[in-house]
Amino acid sequence: MLNRLPAVLSLLPRRLLVPSPKKTLSGACCRRRLLLLLGGMEPAVVRCLPGEPKLTISFSVDGSHKHMLRDQDEPLGKALARIANNVAKGQGKAKKAKKHKGQLPCEAPPPQQQQQPAAVQLFFDGDEVPDTVANAEAWRDGAVLRVGRVQYAVLRNAPAFTAAELPASLLAGFPACPKLEVEFGNLDDCEFTWFKENAADTSPEDAGGVEGQDPGWTQVGCGRVHVPSNQDIGFRLKLRCTPRDGSRGGLAKELVSAGAVEAGPGMCTFDNRHAYTVKEAEWPAVRVVSYNILADIYAQTELSKTVLYPYCAPYALQLDYRQNLIKKELAGYNADIVCLQEVDKGVFVDSLTPSMDAFGLDGVFRVKEKQHEGLTTFYRRSKFRLLSRHDIVLSEALTSDPIHSELLERVSANGALKDKILHRSTALQVSFLEDLKEPGRKVCVANTHLYWHPKGGNVRLVQMGVALKHLSHVIGEVAPGAPLLFCGDFNSTPSSGVFQLVTETAVPQQHADWSSSGPEESCSMELLSGFPPLRSACNEPAYTNYVGGFHGCLDYIFVQPDSMQVEQMIPLPSHQEVTTYEALPSVAHPSDHIALVCDLRWSP
């Protein structure tokens, strides 16, 4: 009699159900354990969700994978008959191929006997499930599918990877973070085992192979993130990942890298900075990063390659290469809040989100319309939770939100300037975070990337006027008294009107920036902040942007000094490090900007 699977599992020792965090399993060991948990039976995975018209049934017969799509309301008998026919066809093809393989060229193929379908039945709790029962009800977790003499344990809605992909580029010394999405499971529970391809002349004994381990591969690590070593250079990597949800597991998936591990660039500009951020900041300190990571859509233009960054090796401008550097740099900062600018949408989805999630951070993205790049704010989920978002496009807010009516009226006095402002797609990302260590304590995190043109000081002033007004308004509505943490690439030097507006709360109508783009677009007005004076947490470094034709301080982390105090400012790279390859970006630095990093502490 067939026993119900959950009853079998309940009798197994608990040590077999809960994986030891200190042990890794080879592919054969993982499979043996899965078969043991399933009472020696192969798995048949069924995906069936309420509201969906179809369900899927997946299992393997004689090494051939079967994946069937059936109606949920279809009678079970029809599904079983279809399984029987598919299995018979597969076995017939296999026998025919085998006979043809041993047949002489002049021989005619013998007539094939009609392959009789194997008996296919479904059992639950020892009883055969009637053919008239609908599929959605019949395929229950713990049921047993019998195909001829082979039995399969039915796993309904078992943990499974819906996306699994290795990075296109792997560098020795740089973290490899696979893109993973799991259904019915928890990534924190999943098991990961990394393998290195053996050299062609390496025997299993020389490779230190483990019994049951895949021939041709040697286990080199475990865990969701793996850092290839110099010994891995020239060899491909393989990742075996098993989806899990607590003690409940699903079918393992294997990923093999498209290319071999390559040598890294050696010393990077951020390596010495990591010495200050080896550990996470201890509460109530909060580590903050603001960084323009250089969007790929800008790095790959002919202007960038031939005019802006002609000194940078072409391979070092490639996205896959730069992403290795960016992920290692961000991982080494161990930050709690990370505000990034110039983030390609694809980079956020395929690269940053998987890696930052593995490092313990969740993130939100705000695309800049038309450019397909935008702003990202990540936060450490063990310290913060996201309360709400209040993003805006500055030009749209200026014309649509009544709180900006006075500023709009003044700008409208110059039609040319107004048109230029309204054609900008500059965004402001606004996120309210709550401190999990002290519930009720909130912070407003703002992130922006203002208009870039050197003669656009008047445009940036208006943009900052809109941003500050919006921030003052939403803080008053959402979390009165919450401190403002304002990060970004402001494209403004310390002598600019934007910097004066933020740090001194007002810009007079005589400021030179109002006429920065010429008399035809000038607009003179007094502009007020609405906030008390903010402080640049990383002071005013000589430069945060260093390219061949320009260097200057354009990036800031602004804080309210009465609410947040600067505990530590992570030193920027030395001038020698920045100019080792002439300027930025380079083979040792992924962007034309430098990340700002500081530790802040809540004021009493």
Buried (B, 14 or more C-beta within 10 A) or exposed (E): EBBBBEEBBEEEEEEEBEBEEEEBBBBEBBBBBBBEBBBEBBBBBBBBEEEEEBBBBBBBBEEEEBEBEBBBEBBBBEBBBBBBBBBBEBBBEBEBEEEEEEEEEEEEEEEEEEBEBBEBBBBBBEEEBEBEBBBBEBBBBBBBBBBBEBBBBBBBBBBBBEEBBBBBBBBBBBBBBBBBBBBBBEBEBBBBBBBBBBEEEBEBEEBEBBEEBBEBBBBBBBEBBBBBEEEBBEBBBBBBBBBBBEBBBBBBBBBEBEEBBBEBBEEBBBBBBBEBBEEBBEBBBBBBBBBBBBBBBBBEEEEBBEEBBEEBBEEBBBBBBBBBBBBBBBBBBBBBBBBBBBBBBBBBEBBBBBBBBBBBBBBBBBBBEEBEBBBBBBBBBEBBBBBBEBBBBBBBBBBEBEEBEEBBEBBEEBEEBBEBBBEBBBBBBBBBBBBBEEEEBBBBBBBBBBBBEEEBBBBBBBBBBBBBBBBBBBBEEBBEEBBBBBBBBBBBBBEBBBBBBBBEBEBEEEBEBBBBBEEEBBBBBEBEBBBEBBBBBBEEBEBBBBBBEEBBBBBBBBBBBEBBBBBBBBEBBEEEBBBBBBBBBBBBBBBBBBBBBBBBBBEE
